Amino acid sequence: MYDVIVIGAGIAGLAAGHTLQSAGCRVLVLEARQRIGGRIWTDTRYGPVEFGAEFIHGHRAASWELVQQAGLPTSCWGRDRHFAIGGRMLAPDDPISTAVLQLYQQICCYRGPEVSVAELIERSTALPAVKQLVGRWLANLEGADLSRLSATALARERRLSTIGEDNFHIDCGYQRLLEPLSTNLTIELGTVVTLIRWNADQVEVMSADRRQWCARYLVVTVPVSLLQAGLPAFEPPLPTDKQTALAAIPMGHVTKLVLWFEQRFWSDFTVLSTDGVIATWWPVSSARTPTLMGYAGGQQAIRVAELGESEAIAVALRELQTLFAVEVKPYFLGGRLIDWSRDPWSRGAYTYSSAGTPAARVTLAMPLGPIHFAGEATVTGAEIATVHGAFESGRRAARAILLSRSF
């Protein structure tokens, strides 16, 4: 019998577990994967490269507390963004580049009636190439289907955010951020929770291998996509308001294509947005060998994933050869395609906001008897879909348990 069981060892689950254990609770964390971190996943074969979460967003993000506690080195990512059309790099002062930045800002500052981002872009009088680049930029950031992404919610989240606009890399790898939270926690890896039985007094958790645990409280941090699929199942079932809320929170899609090279062949740039198959490129400064990250979000992420790893790499190398006017294959060491939508324990990258999503997040975040919900999908302020938002949600759930505990 535990005081609290936490399902999921991503940063939300670890934050909840760490907070509760520090307060004297007997805590068990159950994780389906054979590693902790969830959608934080650092590869180190050629130096740290992020297969999952990449940046700390903003110099006032809550996760800086962990960075400072662990003494992790960081570097600030530049704000400059270049654009390419048809394999041709545009100059920063090119009229198309200027128009892309203007339309992007207009959408992020929107204050009108409820409308999708896709419709708002379509209303614009900008050139088709400008609309395409802006749409891809927003689809990448949000992982979203633009026909479902709410321009009203998007602009509201931008207005409410107070953490700053700069992005930062953890130079030794995002995975290191988990160390202050996971130390001394009891974590069962490779444990797939299939059923949660609950009443007003306690919960009983069952795994696929038929093990069982009991606790007075439960924190559920699994991605919303799994809850939408009935994983784990609840007995009795979740009430109608929770199920309705879950259905109103869309999960976004992201693919990351990592390419390692023996020699750098590209000129200096921070981020490059294109109209090619690989929507966005940036150099990975933390790797020991020259490395490029290819990124796609939303519907383009699905198209890249459908290519499969070998074809996606071949397409990417051809596009890089055109973009930088150099034969790149002689320098190529290897590559890896990460499709978060096909990961069985995430089934997507992170959530975004459709018309009814903000209210749904509030409903999902509310406790249900002894059950508390955390994770980026339960963030009700501006910091949705972020590591620091998930971190704060785990601590929020833990504090709520500590305030109401009866053990």
C-alpha positions in Angstrom: 0.0 0.0 0.0 1.6 3.3 -1.2 0.5 6.8 -0.3 0.7 7.8 -3.9 1.2 6.0 -7.2 2.3 8.0 -10.2 1.7 6.7 -13.7 4.3 7.9 -16.1 8.0 8.9 -15.6 8.1 11.9 -17.9 8.9 15.2 -16.3 5.4 15.7 -15.0 5.4 12.3 -13.2 8.9 12.8 -11.9 8.0 16.3 -10.6 4.9 14.9 -8.8 6.8 12.0 -7.4 9.8 14.1 -6.2 7.5 16.7 -4.6 5.5 14.1 -2.8 8.4 12.0 -1.6 10.2 15.2 -0.4 7.1 15.8 1.8 7.4 12.3 3.4 5.0 10.3 1.2 5.6 6.7 0.1 5.6 7.0 -3.7 5.8 4.5 -6.5 6.3 5.6 -10.1 5.2 3.2 -12.9 6.6 3.7 -16.4 5.8 1.7 -19.6 9.1 2.5 -21.3 12.5 1.0 -20.4 13.7 4.6 -19.7 12.5 7.7 -17.8 11.9 11.0 -19.5 8.8 10.3 -21.7 9.0 12.8 -24.5 12.4 13.9 -23.3 14.9 11.6 -25.0 18.6 12.5 -25.6 20.8 10.5 -27.9 24.5 10.6 -27.2 26.2 8.4 -29.9 27.8 11.5 -31.5 27.3 13.9 -28.6 24.0 15.1 -27.2 21.2 15.3 -29.8 17.5 15.7 -28.8 15.2 13.0 -30.2 12.4 14.6 -28.3 12.0 18.0 -26.4 14.7 20.3 -27.7 14.6 23.7 -26.0 13.9 25.6 -22.8 11.5 28.2 -24.0 12.0 31.5 -22.2 14.5 32.7 -19.7 11.9 32.6 -16.9 10.6 29.1 -17.5 10.1 27.0 -14.4 12.6 24.4 -15.6 15.5 26.8 -15.0 15.2 25.8 -11.3 16.3 22.3 -12.3 19.1 23.6 -14.6 20.5 25.6 -11.8 20.1 22.8 -9.2 22.0 20.4 -11.4 24.5 23.0 -12.6 23.9 22.3 -16.3 25.5 24.4 -19.0 23.2 26.1 -21.5 23.5 28.2 -24.6 21.1 30.7 -26.1 19.6 29.9 -29.5 19.6 32.8 -32.0 16.4 34.4 -33.2 17.3 34.7 -36.9 15.2 32.7 -39.3 16.0 32.2 -43.0 13.6 31.0 -45.7 14.0 29.0 -48.8 11.7 28.5 -51.8 12.3 25.8 -54.5 15.7 25.1 -53.0 16.8 28.7 -53.2 17.8 30.5 -50.1 16.2 33.9 -49.7 18.1 37.0 -48.5 16.9 38.3 -45.1 15.7 41.5 -46.8 13.9 39.6 -49.6 10.3 40.9 -49.9 9.0 37.3 -49.3 11.0 36.9 -46.1 9.6 40.2 -44.9 6.1 39.3 -45.8 6.4 35.9 -44.0 7.4 37.6 -40.8 4.6 40.2 -41.1 1.9 37.6 -41.6 3.2 35.4 -38.8 3.1 38.3 -36.4 -0.5 39.2 -37.5 -1.7 35.7 -36.7 0.1 35.6 -33.4 -1.5 39.0 -32.5 -5.0 38.1 -33.7 -7.9 39.4 -31.6 -11.0 38.7 -33.7 -13.8 36.1 -33.5 -13.1 32.4 -33.3 -11.4 31.2 -36.5 -8.9 28.5 -37.4 -5.3 29.4 -38.4 -5.9 27.8 -41.8 -8.8 30.1 -42.5 -7.0 33.2 -41.2 -4.1 32.4 -43.5 -6.4 31.9 -46.5 -8.0 35.3 -45.9 -4.7 37.0 -46.3 -3.8 38.7 -49.5 -0.2 37.6 -49.3 1.5 35.6 -52.0 0.9 31.8 -52.0 4.5 31.2 -51.2 4.2 33.5 -48.1 1.1 31.7 -46.9 2.8 28.3 -47.3 5.8 29.3 -45.3 3.8 30.9 -42.5 1.5 27.8 -42.4 4.5 25.5 -42.1 6.1 27.6 -39.4 3.0 27.5 -37.3 2.3 23.8 -37.9 5.9 23.1 -36.8 5.6 25.1 -33.6 2.3 23.7 -32.7 2.5 20.2 -34.3 -1.0 21.1 -35.5 -3.5 20.5 -38.2 -4.0 24.2 -39.1 -7.7 23.6 -39.9 -8.2 22.7 -36.2 -5.7 25.1 -34.6 -7.5 28.0 -33.1 -6.1 31.4 -34.0 -8.0 32.9 -31.1 -6.4 30.4 -28.6 -3.0 30.7 -30.2 -2.9 34.4 -29.9 -4.3 34.3 -26.3 -1.5 31.9 -25.3 1.1 34.3 -26.9 -0.3 37.3 -25.0 -0.5 35.5 -21.6 3.1 34.2 -21.8 5.5 36.0 -19.5 8.6 33.7 -19.7 10.4 35.5 -22.5 10.9 34.7 -26.2 14.5 33.3 -26.3 15.1 29.6 -26.6 18.0 27.7 -24.8 19.8 24.4 -25.3 21.0 22.3 -22.4 24.4 21.6 -23.9 24.9 18.3 -22.1 21.5 17.0 -23.1 17.9 17.5 -21.9 17.9 14.1 -20.2 20.2 15.6 -17.5 17.3 17.8 -16.4 15.7 14.7 -14.9 18.4 13.9 -12.5 17.4 16.1 -9.6 13.8 14.8 -9.8 14.5 11.0 -10.3 17.2 10.6 -7.6 15.9 8.2 -4.9 12.5 7.7 -6.4 11.1 4.2 -6.7 10.5 3.7 -10.4 9.3 0.5 -12.0 10.3 0.6 -15.7 8.7 -1.6 -18.4 5.4 -1.5 -16.5 2.3 -1.1 -18.6 -0.7 0.0 -16.6 -3.8 -1.4 -18.1 -6.6 -0.8 -15.5 -7.3 1.6 -12.7 -10.0 0.6 -10.2 -11.0 3.5 -8.0 -13.4 4.7 -5.4 -13.5 7.7 -3.0 -11.0 6.1 -0.6 -8.3 4.5 -2.7 -7.1 3.3 -6.1 -6.0 -0.1 -7.3 -3.6 -0.2 -10.3 -3.1 -3.3 -12.5 -0.4 -3.9 -15.0 -0.3 -6.0 -18.2 1.8 -8.6 -16.4 -1.0 -8.9 -13.7 0.8 -7.2 -10.9 -1.3 -5.0 -8.6 -0.6 -2.0 -6.4 -2.8 0.0 -4.1 -2.6 3.6 -3.0 -4.6 6.4 -1.4 -4.0 8.7 -4.3 -3.0 8.4 -7.9 -1.4 10.9 -10.3 -2.0 10.1 -14.0 0.5 11.7 -16.4 0.2 9.6 -19.5 -0.2 11.5 -22.8 -3.8 12.6 -23.6 -3.6 10.4 -26.8 -3.4 7.3 -24.7 -6.3 8.4 -22.4 -8.3 9.0 -25.6 -7.6 5.4 -26.6 -8.7 4.0 -23.3 -5.2 3.3 -22.0 -5.3 2.7 -19.2 -9.0 1.8 -18.6 -10.8 3.2 -15.6 -13.3 1.2 -13.5 -15.7 2.9 -13.0 -15.3 4.8 -16.3 -14.3 8.4 -16.3 -17.3 10.7 -16.0 -18.8 12.3 -19.0 -17.2 15.7 -18.4 -13.7 14.1 -18.4 -14.4 12.1 -21.5 -15.7 15.2 -23.3 -12.7 17.2 -22.2 -10.3 14.5 -23.5 -12.0 14.4 -26.9 -11.6 18.2 -27.2 -7.8 18.2 -26.8 -6.0 17.4 -30.1 -2.6 15.8 -30.1 -0.1 17.2 -32.6 2.3 15.3 -34.8 6.1 15.8 -35.1 8.9 14.1 -36.9 12.6 14.8 -36.2 15.2 13.7 -38.8 18.8 13.7 -37.4 21.6 13.6 -39.9 25.2 13.2 -38.8 28.2 14.2 -41.1 31.9 13.9 -41.1 32.4 17.5 -42.2 30.3 20.6 -42.0 29.2 21.8 -45.5 26.6 24.5 -44.6 27.0 28.2 -44.0 26.1 29.7 -40.7 22.4 29.8 -39.9 20.2 29.3 -36.8 17.0 28.0 -38.4 15.9 27.6 -42.0 12.2 27.3 -43.0 11.6 25.7 -46.5 8.8 24.7 -48.8 10.5 21.3 -49.3 9.7 17.9 -47.8 11.7 18.7 -44.7 10.0 21.9 -43.5 12.7 23.1 -41.1 16.4 22.7 -40.5 18.8 23.7 -37.8 22.4 22.8 -36.8 22.8 20.9 -33.5 25.6 22.7 -31.7 25.8 20.2 -28.8 26.9 17.3 -30.9 30.5 16.3 -31.2 30.3 15.8 -35.0 28.5 18.1 -37.5 24.8 17.4 -37.2 21.7 18.8 -38.8 18.2 18.5 -37.4 15.3 18.2 -39.9 11.9 19.0 -38.4 8.3 18.8 -39.5 5.1 19.3 -37.7 1.4 18.8 -38.3 0.3 17.2 -41.6 3.8 17.5 -43.1 5.1 15.4 -40.2 2.7 12.6 -41.2 3.9 12.9 -44.8 7.6 12.6 -43.8 6.8 9.6 -41.5 5.0 7.8 -44.4 8.2 7.9 -46.4 10.0 5.7 -43.9 13.4 6.3 -42.5 15.6 5.4 -45.5 13.5 7.3 -48.1 13.2 10.3 -45.7 17.0 10.4 -45.4 17.5 10.1 -49.1 15.0 13.0 -49.8 16.6 15.1 -47.1 20.1 14.7 -48.5 18.9 15.7 -51.9 17.2 18.8 -50.5 20.4 19.7 -48.6 22.5 19.3 -51.7 20.2 21.8 -53.5 20.0 24.2 -50.6 23.8 24.4 -50.1 25.0 23.7 -53.6 27.3 20.9 -52.5 27.5 17.1 -52.9 26.6 16.0 -49.3 26.6 12.2 -49.6 30.4 11.9 -49.2 30.1 13.5 -45.8 27.1 11.5 -44.6 27.7 9.3 -41.5 24.1 8.2 -40.7 20.7 9.3 -39.8 17.7 8.6 -37.7 14.0 9.4 -38.2 11.9 9.8 -35.0 8.2 9.7 -35.5 6.5 10.5 -32.2 3.0 9.6 -33.5 4.1 6.0 -33.9 5.7 5.8 -30.5 3.3 3.5 -28.6 3.6 5.4 -25.4 3.1 8.9 -26.8 1.0 8.5 -30.0 1.9 12.1 -30.9 4.2 14.9 -29.9 2.3 17.4 -27.8 -1.2 18.9 -27.6 -2.4 22.1 -29.3 -5.6 24.2 -28.9 -8.7 23.9 -31.1 -11.8 26.1 -30.4 -12.9 24.2 -27.3 -9.5 23.1 -25.9 -8.8 25.8 -23.3 -11.9 25.0 -21.3 -11.2 21.2 -21.8 -7.8 21.6 -20.3 -9.3 23.1 -17.1 -11.8 20.2 -16.8 -9.1 17.6 -17.4 -6.8 19.2 -14.7 -9.5 18.9 -12.0 -9.1 16.1 -9.5 -11.5 13.1 -9.7 -11.7 11.8 -6.1 -8.3 10.3 -5.3 -7.2 10.7 -9.0 -5.2 13.7 -10.1 -4.2 14.5 -13.7 -0.9 16.1 -14.8 1.1 16.6 -18.0 1.3 19.2 -20.7 -2.3 18.6 -21.8 -3.5 19.7 -18.3 -1.7 23.1 -18.5 -4.4 25.8 -18.3 -2.2 28.9 -18.8 0.1 30.0 -21.5 2.7 27.3 -21.2 0.9 24.4 -22.9 2.9 21.8 -24.8 6.1 22.6 -23.0 8.5 20.8 -20.7 8.3 23.5 -18.1 4.4 23.5 -18.3 4.5 19.7 -17.7 6.9 20.2 -14.8 4.6 22.7 -13.2 1.6 20.5 -13.7 3.2 17.6 -11.8 4.0 19.9 -8.9 0.5 21.3 -9.0 -1.0 17.8 -8.7 1.4 16.9 -5.8 0.5 20.1 -3.9 -3.2 19.3 -4.3 -2.7 15.9 -2.8 -0.6 17.3 0.1 -3.3 19.8 0.9 -6.0 17.1 1.0 -4.2 14.0 2.1 -5.7 11.7 4.7 -2.8 9.4 5.5 
